[in-house]
């Protein structure tokens, strides 16, 4: 009873889980969650503070012993700094620098907010030293992009939406955090409960309810399938799952319960059906379930058998065409799915662009594999339908037409860029390969044909995915080029102009500026930094900003503001400027109209002294550097526009004449000006010499042409290889899992010899290619890293030698301007960025000052470099550093007072050369290496797979020949020997087989003679026995008549009549015996005709008593093609045997039934309630001369079996001893 109600119980439990999830989500108390999170943060903070204090105490002991150095600070986990007075002596971290006020303030530990972020500062005075340790709580950059995340980095509170507030009195109601000894540190404001912690219960209940819901309907479906109701079983799974999916989409579950990144639309959003990556995975599983049940119904109802009856001619052509069109439609849907997956995702699936893997990318790959599996089932069904209709051998004309169509359609589609046409060509090519390869029994009789078909389908799916990636790349490339060209053609940045005027008003009203600018002798760096960091951040990150300050008399306030007065500066700049529509805002035009955009504005600032100072703001749009990550690193992601790709070049034309170009492409010699008149240049672009040009027209007869390398065939092949291997791994894993689940005792490997050959050869090839590929990748990676290091050292050596000529400027604090010019020149000469540090390791000048101004790193030198160069005396050191999440290499070299080559002399400074693009360059090289290895791996694997297929067929051909010969080897027919000219193991087997045939022929002749003699003896015995039985009463009757004649009895005539009747009866018996043996040895010629089987059986039943006839619905008109006399004799024999098999003490109950077990077949059954047939004689029932009746000849059933089988049917029986026997006859229905 419980088992019967199991689906209902599971469904009720699922509903209970759903209700519990809803209630727990609605009734969760936020206060409890806040206390839980605060306790966790308190524990984390206390542990970090203890570790920092331990490091400080250890360092204090070393300082008191006079062992202070940079090396002693290397063991500190958190940034630690040692001061002597106001002088910074040592530091362990160069990504931040303490504020000077932290050194003088007397505190033990407190919250410190600096430009680098929020820290827990721990201060310990040690004699004449002061140790400051900083535990990072939250990292602040002021901008957010791919490399920089607000609140990210190494902070303890990274990723949490909290605000750290100092002061217990003013924030008494806020959650507090204390030091490990109970001292108050700070409070937390706007602490949002951790969504994962707060939603564990409702999410768990939702997942549990989902599992129970699915299990309930699966259990019900299994029962319905077991009862022979496949449609109901499939509907019991599909319809509830579709309904459940609709509910999830409608209520945005589970994202409404917990904001899991997997269900975040920011990562992936394609449509309302797939609003997130998690929804895409759910849809993939649901689609796979639908496809699986479609496959079950397809096989359950034997659709292929119906299609095999389609008559030749137009009906068969229509059916084959419908299968091909359905295949093409599915292929088109698969292409659009791939295109949607790559175009609506933040994840990069193009391996030629990125080879970095993440959990989300793996999940997206899994969703793609599951979707592809569903489509593969559809492809398999279409192929089965096609092969069921097209059963004849392919004619050369058919193959020629199919191949010509594929070769015509495919190139046309590729040339025109029409993907549906390309997919049509792939469809034609697929069916061409299908016909040529002769794959007519897919995964049925010959397993290796199913494997080849599977690889063929995986290759087709991978090709479609690669085409989708190519199409997406082409669309994004054109959009990126048009966006870049548009920026170059547009002079004005209207949004920037409006924002700049607003910022100018805010600057003029700032109280700090009014006070600071009143004193012309004060250091105005605070004013400059606030303008750059506060007023001109965000949108203006894409501009380089120069700030110049002039006092009330129009004189520059500092050396950094130049030497010209305000009037002279205004006159010089406005000479090239054009007024904009907004007041006091000018646009500066260079000689080249395509050069960077520059804005100029003069901001008057009233001071508290009654004068009016002037702030000059000059904003220059940063020039695009395609191969550098620095622009993206310094610009907020809201305002950063990525370029069309690497190796970018662009040119500007005015009136058809080249006036400006940027990049490596030679526009003068390789792009004739006549091509500017080609309309294709402005629509889809032109591909010439391996590069793609796209033109965009602007006003005033100006045109911009953007050039990038084309999407090469090797890149398409790399994506094909990636998708092919991904599908292969995913399909192989799922297939292996299914085999293990269905056959846990490993019986699944009992397959054919050819399949084993293919499996072992494929595994061997895969293992070999994998090992070789990994070894090659490792070798090339190490070689490239070594070459890259040598390149860095060579460029560093050049920079070092160039700077040593100006070593005297390092110690001269008045020559910073000159030193900056030298650094800029050396940077340009060596094509590197460089930072110059003094002998203490503090920054002097940099060719990339924005990196330091953005607080990505401090103006301190990496302490590891100081340890290596100053304390260990190494000539150079290459270190890996980080700015946010960007990892890059920096080469440090010392600058000595004497020749650096000798390694002697006092160090007067250091040069640091950061290679910000080192990780990007390495990733680019690794991407190229990976794609190359993928291409080689996949091509070799496919070639070896083809060779394996051919080798398997060649190796197993003799075995198939031997199998075929053995199948036809008989004792009655002619056995032909095998012809195999080889001395291998198969040749030995063939020779033994031929020898066995000779021995078999001799044995056959001897056995035939013995069987003939035995048969005649047995026949003679049977005939003698059967004749002897009637002869005995005949002899006795004649002897009795002879005695009566001798005695001259009175009733002699009556006796003669009675004895004559007895003799006639016995003679009839002898005649029947002779007729039976004659029929067995020489059956009459068959005269088949169309017969209504129910009518024939009804006439036979009418001749016997105690027999009931049943005709199933639809069987009354069933027609067979057979000999009527044969059927009548067979039915009468079976009915008579059934009646005679019933014991005398049992009421006879014989049932004859006509039914249609399956389309095209008629079944006749005759069931009795007799004694049944014993186990030891069941295999002898249809043998000639065997009978269990005293008066039987043993010929009837043998004759019936031969007659039924000659009519194309079969006969068998089922019996239970003591209960009865049922004989079955199946005959094919007559066509038409």
WONORDA-V779371 format. One record per pair of residues at least 24 apart in sequence whose ideal C-beta (glycine too) atoms are under 8 Angstrom apart, sorted by the first residue. I is the first residue (numbers start at 0). GAP is how many residues later the second one is. If there is no record, write none. Layout:
i & gap
I & GAP
I & GAP
This chain:
i & gap
5 & 210
5 & 213
6 & 209
6 & 210
6 & 212
6 & 213
6 & 216
7 & 208
8 & 207
9 & 202
9 & 203
9 & 205
9 & 206
9 & 209
10 & 201
10 & 202
10 & 205
10 & 206
12 & 196
12 & 199
13 & 195
13 & 196
13 & 198
13 & 199
13 & 202
14 & 194
15 & 193
16 & 188
16 & 189
16 & 191
16 & 192
16 & 195
17 & 187
17 & 188
17 & 191
19 & 182
19 & 185
19 & 189
20 & 180
20 & 181
20 & 182
20 & 184
20 & 185
20 & 188
20 & 236
21 & 180
23 & 177
23 & 178
23 & 181
24 & 174
24 & 177
24 & 232
27 & 170
27 & 171
27 & 173
27 & 174
29 & 163
29 & 168
32 & 160
32 & 161
32 & 164
32 & 165
33 & 141
33 & 157
33 & 159
34 & 140
35 & 157
35 & 158
35 & 161
36 & 154
36 & 156
36 & 157
36 & 160
37 & 137
37 & 139
37 & 150
37 & 153
40 & 115
40 & 116
40 & 119
40 & 136
40 & 147
41 & 135
41 & 136
43 & 112
44 & 75
44 & 90
44 & 111
44 & 132
44 & 140
45 & 133
45 & 134
47 & 30
47 & 72
47 & 87
47 & 108
48 & 60
48 & 71
48 & 73
48 & 86
48 & 130
48 & 131
49 & 130
50 & 26
50 & 27
51 & 24
51 & 25
51 & 26
51 & 28
51 & 68
51 & 70
51 & 81
51 & 83
52 & 69
52 & 80
54 & 25
54 & 78
55 & 24
55 & 66
55 & 68
55 & 75
55 & 77
56 & 67
58 & 72
59 & 64
59 & 66
59 & 69
59 & 71
62 & 63
62 & 64
62 & 66
62 & 68
63 & 62
63 & 63
67 & 61
68 & 798
68 & 802
69 & 793
69 & 796
69 & 797
69 & 800
69 & 801
70 & 796
70 & 800
72 & 790
73 & 789
73 & 790
73 & 793
75 & 57
77 & 55
77 & 56
77 & 57
77 & 58
78 & 40
78 & 54
78 & 55
78 & 57
79 & 51
79 & 52
79 & 53
79 & 54
80 & 50
80 & 51
80 & 52
80 & 53
81 & 47
81 & 48
81 & 49
81 & 50
82 & 46
82 & 47
82 & 48
82 & 49
83 & 44
83 & 45
83 & 46
84 & 43
87 & 752
87 & 754
87 & 772
88 & 40
89 & 773
90 & 769
90 & 772
91 & 771
92 & 770
93 & 763
93 & 764
93 & 766
93 & 767
93 & 768
93 & 769
93 & 787
94 & 761
94 & 762
94 & 763
94 & 787
95 & 38
95 & 762
96 & 761
96 & 762
96 & 763
97 & 34
97 & 36
101 & 30
102 & 27
102 & 29
107 & 75
108 & 70
108 & 74
108 & 76
109 & 56
109 & 75
109 & 76
110 & 26
110 & 53
110 & 55
110 & 74
110 & 75
112 & 51
114 & 25
114 & 418
114 & 740
115 & 24
115 & 739
115 & 742
116 & 36
116 & 38
117 & 37
117 & 46
119 & 65
136 & 27
137 & 24
137 & 26
139 & 715
140 & 713
140 & 714
140 & 715
140 & 743
141 & 391
141 & 395
141 & 712
141 & 713
142 & 394
142 & 395
142 & 398
142 & 491
142 & 492
142 & 493
142 & 711
143 & 492
143 & 493
143 & 494
144 & 487
144 & 488
144 & 490
144 & 491
144 & 492
144 & 495
145 & 486
145 & 491
145 & 739
146 & 482
146 & 485
146 & 486
146 & 736
146 & 737
146 & 738
146 & 739
147 & 485
147 & 708
147 & 735
147 & 736
147 & 737
148 & 735
148 & 736
151 & 732
151 & 733
152 & 731
159 & 31
159 & 32
159 & 34
160 & 29
160 & 30
160 & 31
161 & 26
161 & 27
161 & 28
161 & 29
161 & 30
162 & 25
162 & 26
162 & 27
163 & 24
163 & 25
164 & 24
194 & 63
194 & 64
195 & 62
197 & 60
198 & 58
198 & 59
201 & 55
201 & 56
202 & 51
202 & 54
202 & 55
205 & 47
205 & 48
205 & 51
209 & 34
212 & 27
212 & 31
213 & 27
216 & 24
224 & 71
229 & 66
229 & 67
229 & 70
229 & 71
230 & 66
233 & 59
233 & 62
233 & 63
236 & 52
236 & 56
237 & 51
237 & 52
237 & 55
240 & 45
240 & 48
241 & 44
244 & 37
244 & 38
244 & 41
247 & 31
247 & 34
248 & 24
248 & 26
248 & 30
253 & 24
260 & 99
261 & 98
261 & 101
265 & 80
266 & 78
266 & 79
266 & 80
266 & 93
267 & 76
267 & 77
267 & 78
267 & 79
267 & 96
268 & 75
269 & 70
269 & 71
269 & 74
270 & 69
273 & 66
276 & 68
276 & 83
276 & 86
276 & 87
276 & 90
279 & 61
279 & 84
279 & 87
280 & 82
280 & 85
280 & 86
280 & 89
282 & 84
282 & 88
283 & 82
283 & 83
283 & 86
283 & 87
283 & 90
284 & 85
286 & 83
286 & 84
286 & 87
287 & 82
287 & 83
287 & 85
287 & 86
289 & 84
290 & 82
290 & 83
290 & 84
290 & 86
290 & 87
291 & 85
293 & 83
293 & 84
293 & 87
294 & 82
294 & 85
294 & 86
297 & 83
297 & 86
302 & 81
302 & 82
302 & 85
303 & 80
303 & 81
303 & 84
304 & 854
305 & 853
306 & 78
306 & 81
306 & 82
307 & 80
307 & 81
307 & 83
309 & 79
315 & 73
315 & 74
318 & 66
318 & 70
319 & 66
319 & 69
319 & 70
321 & 63
322 & 59
322 & 60
322 & 62
322 & 63
322 & 66
323 & 58
323 & 62
323 & 103
323 & 107
325 & 52
325 & 56
325 & 59
326 & 52
326 & 55
326 & 56
326 & 59
326 & 100
326 & 103
326 & 104
327 & 95
327 & 96
327 & 99
329 & 45
329 & 48
329 & 49
329 & 52
330 & 48
330 & 92
330 & 95
330 & 96
330 & 129
330 & 133
331 & 88
331 & 91
332 & 42
333 & 37
333 & 38
333 & 41
333 & 127
333 & 130
334 & 84
334 & 88
334 & 129
334 & 132
334 & 133
336 & 34
336 & 38
337 & 30
337 & 126
337 & 127
337 & 129
337 & 130
337 & 131
338 & 129
338 & 132
338 & 133
340 & 26
340 & 27
340 & 127
341 & 126
341 & 127
341 & 130
342 & 129
342 & 132
348 & 120
349 & 119
349 & 122
349 & 123
349 & 369
350 & 367
350 & 368
350 & 371
350 & 576
350 & 579
350 & 580
350 & 583
351 & 363
351 & 366
351 & 367
351 & 575
351 & 579
352 & 120
352 & 574
353 & 569
353 & 573
354 & 568
354 & 571
354 & 572
354 & 575
355 & 567
364 & 361
364 & 365
365 & 364
367 & 97
367 & 358
368 & 357
368 & 358
368 & 361
368 & 362
369 & 360
371 & 89
371 & 355
372 & 357
372 & 358
372 & 361
374 & 86
375 & 81
375 & 82
375 & 85
378 & 78
378 & 81
379 & 62
379 & 73
379 & 77
382 & 51
382 & 59
382 & 70
383 & 58
385 & 45
385 & 48
386 & 47
386 & 52
386 & 53
386 & 55
389 & 45
390 & 49
393 & 41
393 & 42
397 & 37
398 & 33
398 & 36
398 & 37
401 & 26
401 & 29
401 & 30
401 & 33
402 & 29
405 & 26
416 & 57
416 & 267
418 & 48
418 & 52
421 & 45
422 & 41
422 & 44
425 & 34
425 & 37
425 & 38
429 & 26
429 & 30
445 & 306
445 & 308
446 & 304
446 & 305
446 & 307
446 & 308
447 & 304
447 & 306
447 & 307
447 & 310
447 & 501
447 & 504
450 & 304
450 & 307
451 & 497
453 & 277
454 & 273
454 & 487
454 & 490
457 & 266
457 & 269
457 & 270
457 & 273
458 & 265
458 & 483
460 & 262
460 & 266
461 & 258
461 & 259
461 & 260
461 & 261
461 & 262
461 & 265
462 & 257
464 & 254
464 & 255
464 & 258
465 & 250
465 & 251
465 & 253
465 & 254
465 & 257
466 & 249
468 & 250
469 & 241
469 & 246
469 & 249
472 & 238
473 & 237
475 & 168
476 & 167
476 & 168
476 & 215
476 & 217
476 & 231
476 & 234
477 & 206
477 & 207
477 & 216
479 & 162
479 & 163
479 & 164
479 & 165
480 & 163
480 & 204
480 & 213
480 & 215
480 & 225
480 & 227
481 & 212
481 & 214
482 & 158
483 & 140
483 & 157
483 & 159
483 & 160
483 & 164
483 & 166
483 & 220
483 & 222
484 & 165
484 & 209
484 & 210
484 & 211
484 & 213
484 & 219
484 & 220
484 & 221
485 & 210
486 & 154
487 & 106
487 & 162
487 & 164
487 & 216
488 & 207
488 & 209
488 & 210
488 & 213
488 & 215
489 & 208
490 & 96
490 & 98
490 & 102
490 & 106
491 & 88
491 & 95
492 & 104
492 & 106
492 & 128
494 & 44
495 & 43
495 & 44
495 & 47
495 & 103
495 & 123
496 & 83
496 & 84
496 & 85
496 & 88
496 & 102
497 & 84
498 & 40
498 & 41
499 & 40
499 & 85
499 & 99
499 & 101
499 & 117
499 & 119
500 & 81
500 & 82
500 & 83
500 & 84
500 & 100
502 & 32
502 & 33
503 & 80
503 & 81
503 & 97
503 & 99
503 & 113
505 & 29
506 & 24
506 & 28
506 & 96
506 & 98
506 & 108
507 & 95
507 & 96
507 & 97
507 & 98
509 & 95
512 & 92
512 & 100
512 & 102
513 & 91
513 & 92
513 & 93
513 & 94
514 & 92
514 & 93
516 & 32
516 & 34
516 & 40
516 & 88
516 & 90
516 & 96
516 & 98
517 & 89
517 & 90
517 & 91
517 & 93
517 & 95
519 & 31
519 & 35
519 & 37
522 & 35
523 & 25
523 & 33
523 & 34
526 & 88
527 & 32
528 & 324
530 & 84
530 & 86
531 & 321
532 & 320
535 & 81
535 & 83
536 & 99
537 & 98
537 & 100
537 & 101
538 & 97
538 & 99
538 & 100
539 & 79
540 & 93
540 & 94
540 & 95
540 & 98
540 & 99
541 & 79
541 & 80
541 & 89
541 & 93
541 & 97
541 & 98
542 & 56
542 & 76
542 & 77
542 & 78
542 & 79
543 & 75
543 & 76
543 & 77
543 & 78
543 & 306
544 & 72
544 & 73
544 & 74
545 & 70
545 & 71
545 & 72
545 & 73
545 & 74
546 & 68
546 & 69
546 & 70
546 & 71
547 & 67
547 & 68
547 & 70
548 & 64
548 & 65
548 & 66
548 & 67
549 & 63
549 & 64
549 & 65
549 & 66
550 & 60
550 & 62
551 & 55
551 & 57
551 & 59
551 & 60
551 & 61
552 & 58
553 & 60
556 & 56
558 & 258
560 & 55
565 & 36
565 & 48
565 & 50
568 & 47
569 & 32
572 & 27
572 & 45
573 & 26
591 & 60
591 & 67
591 & 68
592 & 59
592 & 61
592 & 66
592 & 67
592 & 109
593 & 58
593 & 65
593 & 66
593 & 108
593 & 110
594 & 65
595 & 24
595 & 25
595 & 26
595 & 27
596 & 24
622 & 39
623 & 24
623 & 38
625 & 37
626 & 290
626 & 293
627 & 288
627 & 289
628 & 257
628 & 287
628 & 288
628 & 291
629 & 203
629 & 218
629 & 220
629 & 221
629 & 286
632 & 218
632 & 223
632 & 250
632 & 251
632 & 253
632 & 283
633 & 216
633 & 217
633 & 220
643 & 62
643 & 64
644 & 63
644 & 64
645 & 278
646 & 61
646 & 62
647 & 58
647 & 59
647 & 60
648 & 57
648 & 58
648 & 59
649 & 54
649 & 55
649 & 56
649 & 57
650 & 53
650 & 54
650 & 56
651 & 50
651 & 51
651 & 52
652 & 49
652 & 50
652 & 51
652 & 52
653 & 46
653 & 47
653 & 48
653 & 49
654 & 46
655 & 45
655 & 47
662 & 44
664 & 26
664 & 42
666 & 38
666 & 40
670 & 34
670 & 36
675 & 27
675 & 29
680 & 24
713 & 217
713 & 218
713 & 221
714 & 216
716 & 218
716 & 221
716 & 222
717 & 213
717 & 214
717 & 216
717 & 217
719 & 218
720 & 210
720 & 213
720 & 214
720 & 216
720 & 217
720 & 218
721 & 212
723 & 214
724 & 209
724 & 212
724 & 213
752 & 203
752 & 206
753 & 198
753 & 199
753 & 201
753 & 202
756 & 191
756 & 194
756 & 195
756 & 198
756 & 199
757 & 190
757 & 191
757 & 194
760 & 183
760 & 187
760 & 190
760 & 191
761 & 182
761 & 183
761 & 186
764 & 175
764 & 176
764 & 179
764 & 180
764 & 183
765 & 175
768 & 168
768 & 171
768 & 172
768 & 175
769 & 167
772 & 160
772 & 163
772 & 164
775 & 157
776 & 152
776 & 153
776 & 156
779 & 149
780 & 145
780 & 148
783 & 138
783 & 141
783 & 145
784 & 137
787 & 130
787 & 133
787 & 134
788 & 89
791 & 86
791 & 97
791 & 99
791 & 121
791 & 123
791 & 126
792 & 83
792 & 85
792 & 98
794 & 35
794 & 36
794 & 37
794 & 118
795 & 36
795 & 80
795 & 95
795 & 97
795 & 115
795 & 117
796 & 96
797 & 31
797 & 32
798 & 27
798 & 28
798 & 30
798 & 31
798 & 33
798 & 35
798 & 94
798 & 112
798 & 114
799 & 93
799 & 95
799 & 100
799 & 111
800 & 99
801 & 24
801 & 27
801 & 28
802 & 33
802 & 92
802 & 108
803 & 91
803 & 92
803 & 95
803 & 96
806 & 88
806 & 89
806 & 90
806 & 101
806 & 102
809 & 26
809 & 28
809 & 29
809 & 34
809 & 85
809 & 98
809 & 99
810 & 27
810 & 28
810 & 97
815 & 28
815 & 29
818 & 25
818 & 26
819 & 25
822 & 24
829 & 83
831 & 81
831 & 83
832 & 80
832 & 81
832 & 82
832 & 83
833 & 77
833 & 78
833 & 79
833 & 80
834 & 76
834 & 77
834 & 78
834 & 79
835 & 73
835 & 74
835 & 75
835 & 76
836 & 24
836 & 72
836 & 73
836 & 74
836 & 75
837 & 70
837 & 71
837 & 72
838 & 67
838 & 68
838 & 69
838 & 70
838 & 71
840 & 25
840 & 29
840 & 69
843 & 65
847 & 66
847 & 68
850 & 32
850 & 63
855 & 27
855 & 28
856 & 24
856 & 26
860 & 31
860 & 49
860 & 51
861 & 28
861 & 30
861 & 50
864 & 25
864 & 27
864 & 45
864 & 47
865 & 44
867 & 24
868 & 24
868 & 25
868 & 38
868 & 41
869 & 24
869 & 37
872 & 30
874 & 25
874 & 28
880 & 33
882 & 33
885 & 30
885 & 33
886 & 32
887 & 26
887 & 27
887 & 28
887 & 29
887 & 30
887 & 31
888 & 25
888 & 26
888 & 29
888 & 30
889 & 24
889 & 25
890 & 24
957 & 28
957 & 31
957 & 32
958 & 27
961 & 27
961 & 28
961 & 31
964 & 28
965 & 27
968 & 28
968 & 31
970 & 29
970 & 33
970 & 36
970 & 37
971 & 32
974 & 25
974 & 26
1017 & 167
1018 & 58
1021 & 163
1022 & 50
1022 & 54
1025 & 47
1025 & 167
1026 & 43
1026 & 46
1028 & 40
1029 & 36
1029 & 37
1029 & 39
1029 & 40
1030 & 35
1032 & 29
1032 & 33
1033 & 28
1033 & 29
1033 & 32
1033 & 33
1036 & 25
1036 & 26
1037 & 25
1072 & 120
1075 & 117
1075 & 119
1075 & 120
1076 & 116
1076 & 118
1078 & 116
1078 & 120
1079 & 104
1079 & 115
1079 & 118
1079 & 119
1082 & 116
1082 & 119
1082 & 120
1083 & 41
1085 & 37
1085 & 40
1085 & 117
1085 & 120
1085 & 121
1086 & 36
1086 & 37
1086 & 38
1087 & 33
1087 & 34
1087 & 35
1087 & 119
1088 & 32
1088 & 33
1088 & 34
1088 & 35
1089 & 29
1089 & 30
1089 & 31
1089 & 140
1090 & 28
1090 & 29
1090 & 30
1090 & 31
1090 & 33
1090 & 36
1091 & 25
1091 & 26
1091 & 27
1092 & 25
1092 & 26
1092 & 27
1092 & 34
1092 & 61
1092 & 69
1092 & 71
1092 & 134
1093 & 24
1093 & 60
1095 & 28
1095 & 31
1095 & 32
1095 & 35
1096 & 34
1096 & 55
1096 & 57
1096 & 67
1098 & 29
1099 & 28
1099 & 31
1099 & 32
1099 & 35
1100 & 34
1100 & 51
1102 & 29
1102 & 32
1103 & 31
1103 & 32
1103 & 35
1103 & 46
1104 & 43
1105 & 33
1105 & 41
1105 & 42
1105 & 43
1105 & 44
1106 & 28
1106 & 31
1106 & 32
1106 & 43
1106 & 44
1106 & 45
1107 & 41
1107 & 42
1107 & 43
1107 & 44
1108 & 42
1108 & 43
1108 & 44
1108 & 45
1109 & 41
1109 & 42
1109 & 43
1109 & 44
1110 & 42
1110 & 43
1110 & 44
1111 & 41
1111 & 42
1111 & 43
1111 & 44
1113 & 42
1114 & 39
1114 & 40
1114 & 41
1114 & 47
1115 & 38
1117 & 36
1117 & 38
1117 & 44
1117 & 111
1118 & 110
1118 & 111
1119 & 42
1119 & 87
1119 & 107
1119 & 108
1119 & 109
1119 & 110
1120 & 86
1120 & 107
1120 & 109
1121 & 85
1121 & 87
1121 & 105
1122 & 80
1122 & 84
1125 & 77
1125 & 78
1125 & 81
1128 & 70
1128 & 71
1128 & 74
1129 & 70
1129 & 73
1129 & 74
1129 & 95
1130 & 33
1130 & 35
1132 & 63
1132 & 64
1132 & 66
1132 & 67
1133 & 32
1133 & 66
1133 & 89
1134 & 31
1136 & 59
1136 & 60
1137 & 28
1137 & 29
1137 & 30
1137 & 32
1137 & 83
1137 & 85
1138 & 29
1139 & 49
1140 & 27
1140 & 29
1140 & 30
1140 & 79
1140 & 80
1141 & 26
1141 & 27
1141 & 28
1141 & 29
1142 & 27
1142 & 28
1145 & 24
1156 & 69
1159 & 68
1159 & 69
1160 & 65
1160 & 66
1160 & 67
1160 & 68
1161 & 64
1161 & 65
1161 & 66
1161 & 67
1162 & 61
1162 & 62
1162 & 63
1163 & 60
1163 & 61
1163 & 62
1163 & 63
1164 & 57
1164 & 58
1164 & 59
1164 & 60
1165 & 56
1165 & 57
1166 & 53
1166 & 54
1166 & 55
1166 & 56
1167 & 52
1167 & 53
1167 & 54
1168 & 50
1168 & 51
1169 & 50
1169 & 51
1170 & 46
1170 & 47
1170 & 49
1171 & 43
1171 & 44
1171 & 45
1171 & 46
1171 & 47
1171 & 48
1171 & 49
1172 & 40
1172 & 42
1172 & 44
1172 & 48
1173 & 43
1174 & 42
1177 & 37
1180 & 32
1181 & 29
